[in-house]
Amino acid sequence: MADPGGLAASRVLVTGGAGFIGSNFLHHFLARFPQAHVVVLDALTYAGRRENLEGLPARSLTFHHGDIRDPEAVRKAMAGCDLVLNFAAESHVDRSIEKPGEFILTDVYGVFVLCEEARRQNVRRFIQVSTDEVYGEVLEGSATEAWPLVPRSPYAASKAGGERLAFAYWATYGLPVVVTRCSNNYGPRQYPEKLISLFVTNAIDDQPLPVYGTGLNRRDWIQVEDHCAALVALLEHPGIEGETFNIGAGHELDVLTITSTILELLGKPRTLVRHVEDRLGHDRRYALDCSKVRQLAGWEPRIAFADGIRRTVEWYRTNEAWWRPIKQGEFRQYYERMYGQRKVLKEVRA
């Protein structure tokens, strides 16, 4: 396969590389470009796990335990890198409602620290990985990259702030920034606070599946491997500095449909569903127009939702040793705060 971006010979900094999307990107990228070298900078907070890097070739990987908010840690990790992908973020809406300050520090100030160092080191490309949540609710149609940003949660607002700061570094200093806004990811190694990983692991243990409100909130669901392939396509494509790209799969489904699919795949009863008090400011729908990345970079999502969710459920079924230890300690305390005291609106009967 051609390598117009010179990725096989590159040294790539991946921040947040021990997290869900970051670690999946590492596995995808090094499988395609085994001669490249990847540097991981990760603070190893609750969702960053060293075991997510298992199976990667040691000769192709350097790991730095550090925070993107720390200029010295960033300087050491970025030294000699010509490409940067920033996955590092506080990323769960519920936690942002509880502790918004942590999101501002990581998702905005952390981006500032990265951009400053990237400018000093004259990197070849800086991809700021953002989210479709910056658009806020999209009740009709699909958001293009030109739509206004109307974030409605502290998480979404912090991501909007971080990506706009990165863009400003392109406009002001010429930093070769590319911003991506992706829809809801799912797949292996996702911390089980997110909907699909939580519901799959709860259902395996015959525990309730806490559905917020009516469960009719709609999202576009993309298997993480497709997201990673889109990022590689953008790394390879020349002349897109200062551009923003939506990335989505066009699999728009509501929470009840996701829930029913998981229960069906696991052979579990619908009585596990619990409708609970809704999240504050819960956005009803996100939808993306992804024609720009398809036309310009030639990327297309390849994994149908039916296949992706089946593979994901099977991964959690066969990798209980990965997630069972997680659902103790900090996670258990978090889960009790989020769901244990929420009013149950109704239980679903068989």
C-alpha positions as CSV (number, residue, x, y, z in Angstrom):
1,M,0.0,0.0,0.0
2,A,1.3,3.5,-0.8
3,D,2.4,5.7,2.0
4,P,2.2,9.2,0.7
5,G,2.5,10.7,4.2
6,G,5.7,8.9,5.0
7,L,4.0,7.3,8.0
8,A,6.1,4.2,8.0
9,A,9.2,6.3,8.8
10,S,7.4,8.6,11.3
11,R,7.7,9.1,15.0
12,V,4.3,9.8,16.4
13,L,3.2,11.1,19.7
14,V,-0.1,9.7,20.8
15,T,-1.5,11.4,24.0
16,G,-4.0,9.4,25.9
17,G,-2.7,6.3,24.2
18,A,-3.5,4.0,27.1
19,G,-7.2,4.9,26.9
20,F,-10.0,3.4,24.7
21,I,-9.7,5.2,21.4
22,G,-6.0,5.9,21.8
23,S,-5.0,2.3,22.4
24,N,-7.2,1.1,19.5
25,F,-5.5,3.6,17.3
26,L,-2.1,2.3,18.4
27,H,-3.0,-1.3,17.5
28,H,-4.5,-0.2,14.2
29,F,-1.6,2.1,13.2
30,L,1.3,-0.2,14.1
31,A,-0.4,-3.1,12.3
32,R,-0.4,-1.0,9.2
33,F,3.0,0.7,9.7
34,P,5.1,-1.6,11.8
35,Q,8.3,0.3,11.0
36,A,6.9,3.5,12.6
37,H,7.7,4.5,16.2
38,V,4.9,5.6,18.5
39,V,5.5,7.5,21.8
40,V,2.6,7.3,24.3
41,L,2.0,10.0,26.9
42,D,-0.7,9.0,29.3
43,A,-1.5,10.1,32.9
44,L,-3.0,6.7,33.6
45,T,-6.1,8.1,35.3
46,Y,-9.0,5.8,36.0
47,A,-9.7,5.1,32.3
48,G,-6.1,4.8,31.1
49,R,-4.7,1.3,31.5
50,R,-1.3,-0.1,30.7
51,E,-2.8,-3.5,29.8
52,N,-4.4,-1.8,26.8
53,L,-0.9,-1.7,25.2
54,E,-0.3,-5.4,25.5
55,G,0.5,-7.1,22.3
56,L,2.1,-4.0,20.7
57,P,5.7,-4.5,19.6
58,A,8.1,-3.2,22.3
59,R,10.6,-2.0,19.6
60,S,7.9,0.3,18.2
61,L,6.7,1.9,21.4
62,T,8.0,4.3,24.0
63,F,5.8,5.0,27.0
64,H,5.8,8.1,29.1
65,H,3.7,8.3,32.3
66,G,2.7,12.0,32.4
67,D,0.0,14.6,32.1
68,I,-0.6,16.8,29.0
69,R,-1.1,19.7,31.5
70,D,2.6,19.3,32.5
71,P,4.9,21.2,30.1
72,E,8.0,19.2,31.1
73,A,6.3,15.9,30.6
74,V,5.0,17.1,27.2
75,R,8.5,18.4,26.2
76,K,10.1,15.0,27.0
77,A,7.5,12.9,25.2
78,M,7.2,15.1,22.1
79,A,11.0,15.3,21.5
80,G,11.8,14.1,18.0
81,C,8.2,13.5,17.0
82,D,6.9,14.8,13.7
83,L,3.2,13.9,14.2
84,V,0.9,14.4,17.2
85,L,-2.5,13.0,17.8
86,N,-4.2,14.2,21.0
87,F,-6.7,11.7,22.4
88,A,-6.0,12.7,26.0
89,A,-9.2,14.1,27.5
90,E,-11.7,13.9,30.3
91,S,-14.5,12.4,28.3
92,H,-17.6,11.3,30.2
93,V,-20.5,13.7,30.3
94,D,-21.8,12.4,33.7
95,R,-18.4,13.0,35.3
96,S,-18.3,16.5,33.7
97,I,-21.5,17.4,35.5
98,E,-20.0,16.3,38.8
99,K,-16.6,17.8,38.4
100,P,-16.4,20.3,35.5
101,G,-13.1,21.8,36.6
102,E,-11.1,18.8,35.7
103,F,-12.5,18.9,32.2
104,I,-11.5,22.5,31.6
105,L,-7.9,21.8,32.9
106,T,-7.3,18.8,30.7
107,D,-9.4,19.5,27.6
108,V,-8.5,23.2,27.3
109,Y,-5.3,24.0,29.2
110,G,-3.8,20.6,28.3
111,V,-4.4,21.4,24.6
112,F,-2.6,24.8,25.1
113,V,0.4,23.0,26.6
114,L,0.5,20.6,23.6
115,C,0.2,23.3,21.0
116,E,2.9,25.4,22.6
117,E,5.4,22.5,22.5
118,A,4.3,21.4,19.0
119,R,5.0,24.9,17.8
120,R,8.5,24.8,19.4
121,Q,9.2,21.5,17.9
122,N,7.9,22.3,14.4
123,V,5.8,19.1,14.1
124,R,4.5,18.1,10.7
125,R,0.9,17.6,11.7
126,F,-1.2,17.9,14.9
127,I,-4.6,16.2,15.0
128,Q,-6.9,17.4,17.7
129,V,-9.5,14.7,18.3
130,S,-12.8,16.3,19.2
131,T,-16.4,15.2,19.3
132,D,-19.7,15.7,17.6
133,E,-21.1,16.9,21.0
134,V,-19.6,20.3,20.3
135,Y,-22.6,20.9,18.0
136,G,-25.1,20.4,20.8
137,E,-28.5,18.9,19.9
138,V,-29.1,18.4,16.2
139,L,-32.8,17.8,16.1
140,E,-33.2,17.9,12.3
141,G,-30.8,17.1,9.5
142,S,-27.1,16.5,9.9
143,A,-24.4,18.9,11.2
144,T,-21.7,19.9,8.6
145,E,-18.4,21.2,9.8
146,A,-19.7,24.8,9.2
147,W,-22.6,24.4,11.7
148,P,-22.4,26.6,14.8
149,L,-21.0,25.1,18.0
150,V,-23.6,25.0,20.8
151,P,-22.2,22.6,23.4
152,R,-24.6,21.9,26.2
153,S,-22.5,20.0,28.8
154,P,-19.3,20.9,30.6
155,Y,-17.6,18.1,28.6
156,A,-18.8,19.3,25.3
157,A,-17.9,22.9,26.1
158,S,-14.4,21.9,27.2
159,K,-13.8,20.0,23.9
160,A,-15.1,22.9,21.9
161,G,-12.7,25.2,23.8
162,G,-9.8,22.8,23.2
163,E,-10.4,22.4,19.5
164,R,-10.9,26.1,18.9
165,L,-7.7,26.9,20.8
166,A,-5.8,24.4,18.5
167,F,-7.4,26.0,15.5
168,A,-6.3,29.4,16.7
169,Y,-2.7,28.1,16.8
170,W,-3.0,27.3,13.1
171,A,-4.5,30.6,12.3
172,T,-2.1,32.6,14.4
173,Y,1.2,30.6,14.4
174,G,0.8,28.3,11.4
175,L,0.8,25.2,13.5
176,P,-0.4,22.4,11.1
177,V,-3.6,21.6,13.0
178,V,-6.4,19.3,11.8
179,V,-9.5,19.0,14.0
180,T,-11.7,15.9,13.9
181,R,-15.2,15.6,15.3
182,C,-16.3,12.0,15.7
183,S,-19.6,10.4,16.7
184,N,-20.1,7.8,19.5
185,N,-17.3,5.2,19.4
186,Y,-17.7,1.6,20.7
187,G,-15.5,-1.5,20.6
188,P,-12.9,-3.4,22.7
189,R,-11.1,-1.9,25.7
190,Q,-13.7,0.8,26.4
191,Y,-14.0,1.7,30.1
192,P,-17.4,0.4,31.3
193,E,-18.9,3.7,32.2
194,K,-19.9,4.3,28.6
195,L,-23.3,3.0,27.4
196,I,-22.4,0.0,25.3
197,S,-19.5,-1.3,27.5
198,L,-21.5,-0.7,30.7
199,F,-24.7,-2.4,29.4
200,V,-22.8,-5.4,27.9
201,T,-20.9,-6.1,31.2
202,N,-24.0,-5.5,33.3
203,A,-26.0,-7.8,31.2
204,I,-23.4,-10.6,31.4
205,D,-23.8,-10.4,35.2
206,D,-27.6,-10.1,35.1
207,Q,-27.4,-6.6,36.5
208,P,-29.9,-3.9,35.7
209,L,-29.3,-1.7,32.6
210,P,-30.0,1.9,33.7
211,V,-31.6,3.7,30.7
212,Y,-31.9,7.4,31.1
213,G,-35.4,8.8,30.7
214,T,-37.3,7.4,27.8
215,G,-34.2,5.9,26.1
216,L,-35.1,7.6,22.8
217,N,-32.0,9.8,22.7
218,R,-30.3,9.1,19.3
219,R,-26.6,8.9,18.4
220,D,-24.5,7.9,15.4
221,W,-22.5,4.8,16.4
222,I,-19.1,4.1,14.9
223,Q,-16.9,1.1,15.6
224,V,-13.6,2.4,16.9
225,E,-11.6,0.6,14.1
226,D,-13.4,2.8,11.5
227,H,-12.6,5.9,13.4
228,C,-8.9,4.9,13.6
229,A,-8.8,4.3,9.8
230,A,-10.3,7.8,9.2
231,L,-7.5,9.3,11.3
232,V,-4.8,7.5,9.3
233,A,-6.4,8.7,6.1
234,L,-6.2,12.2,7.4
235,L,-2.6,11.8,8.5
236,E,-1.8,10.6,5.0
237,H,-3.6,13.4,3.1
238,P,-1.6,16.5,2.3
239,G,-2.7,20.1,2.4
240,I,-5.5,19.9,5.0
241,E,-4.0,22.0,7.7
242,G,-6.6,24.3,9.4
243,E,-9.4,22.0,8.3
244,T,-12.1,20.3,10.4
245,F,-13.6,16.9,9.6
246,N,-16.7,15.1,10.8
247,I,-16.2,11.4,11.2
248,G,-19.3,9.1,11.6
249,A,-20.7,5.9,10.3
250,G,-24.3,6.8,9.6
251,H,-25.6,4.3,12.1
252,E,-28.1,6.4,13.9
253,L,-29.8,4.5,16.7
254,D,-31.6,5.3,20.0
255,V,-30.6,3.9,23.3
256,L,-33.5,1.5,23.5
257,T,-32.5,-0.1,20.2
258,I,-28.9,-0.5,21.4
259,T,-30.2,-2.0,24.7
260,S,-32.4,-4.5,23.0
261,T,-29.7,-5.5,20.6
262,I,-27.2,-6.2,23.5
263,L,-29.8,-8.3,25.4
264,E,-30.7,-10.3,22.3
265,L,-27.0,-11.0,21.5
266,L,-26.4,-12.2,25.1
267,G,-29.7,-14.1,25.4
268,K,-30.8,-12.0,28.4
269,P,-34.3,-10.9,29.3
270,R,-35.7,-7.4,28.8
271,T,-36.6,-7.3,32.5
272,L,-33.0,-6.2,33.1
273,V,-34.0,-2.7,31.7
274,R,-34.5,0.0,34.2
275,H,-35.7,3.5,33.1
276,V,-34.1,5.9,35.5
277,E,-34.2,9.7,36.1
278,D,-32.7,11.4,33.1
279,R,-29.2,13.1,33.0
280,L,-29.2,16.9,33.4
281,G,-29.3,18.6,30.0
282,H,-29.4,15.3,28.1
283,D,-29.0,16.0,24.4
284,R,-31.7,14.3,22.4
285,R,-29.9,13.7,19.1
286,Y,-26.6,14.0,17.4
287,A,-26.1,13.6,13.6
288,L,-23.1,14.3,11.3
289,D,-22.7,15.0,7.6
290,C,-19.4,13.2,6.9
291,S,-19.3,13.9,3.1
292,K,-16.2,16.1,3.5
293,V,-13.8,13.3,4.9
294,R,-15.3,10.8,2.4
295,Q,-14.7,13.0,-0.6
296,L,-11.4,14.6,0.3
297,A,-9.6,11.7,2.1
298,G,-11.4,8.8,0.3
299,W,-12.4,7.2,3.7
300,E,-15.5,5.1,4.1
301,P,-16.7,3.3,7.2
302,R,-16.5,-0.4,6.6
303,I,-18.0,-2.0,9.7
304,A,-21.8,-2.4,9.7
305,F,-23.4,-1.9,13.1
306,A,-24.8,-5.4,13.3
307,D,-21.3,-6.9,12.8
308,G,-19.5,-4.3,15.0
309,I,-21.8,-4.8,18.0
310,R,-21.7,-8.5,17.7
311,R,-17.9,-8.5,17.7
312,T,-17.9,-6.0,20.6
313,V,-20.2,-8.1,22.7
314,E,-18.1,-11.2,22.0
315,W,-14.9,-9.3,23.0
316,Y,-16.4,-8.5,26.5
317,R,-17.6,-12.0,26.9
318,T,-14.2,-13.5,26.2
319,N,-12.2,-10.9,28.0
320,E,-13.8,-10.8,31.5
321,A,-10.3,-10.7,33.0
322,W,-9.9,-7.2,31.5
323,W,-13.1,-5.6,32.8
324,R,-14.0,-7.4,36.0
325,P,-11.2,-5.8,38.1
326,I,-12.3,-2.4,36.7
327,K,-15.8,-2.7,38.1
328,Q,-14.6,-2.6,41.6
329,G,-13.1,0.2,43.7
330,E,-13.4,3.6,42.1
331,F,-15.9,2.4,39.4
332,R,-18.2,0.9,42.0
333,Q,-18.3,4.2,44.0
334,Y,-18.9,6.1,40.8
335,Y,-21.6,3.8,39.7
336,E,-23.4,4.1,43.0
337,R,-23.2,7.9,42.8
338,M,-24.5,8.0,39.2
339,Y,-27.3,5.3,39.3
340,G,-27.8,4.1,42.9
341,Q,-29.7,7.1,44.1
342,R,-31.5,7.9,40.8
343,K,-35.3,7.5,40.9
344,V,-36.4,4.4,38.9
345,L,-39.1,5.6,36.5
346,K,-40.2,2.1,35.5
347,E,-39.0,-1.4,35.1
348,V,-39.5,-3.3,31.9
349,R,-41.6,-6.4,32.2
350,A,-41.2,-9.5,30.0
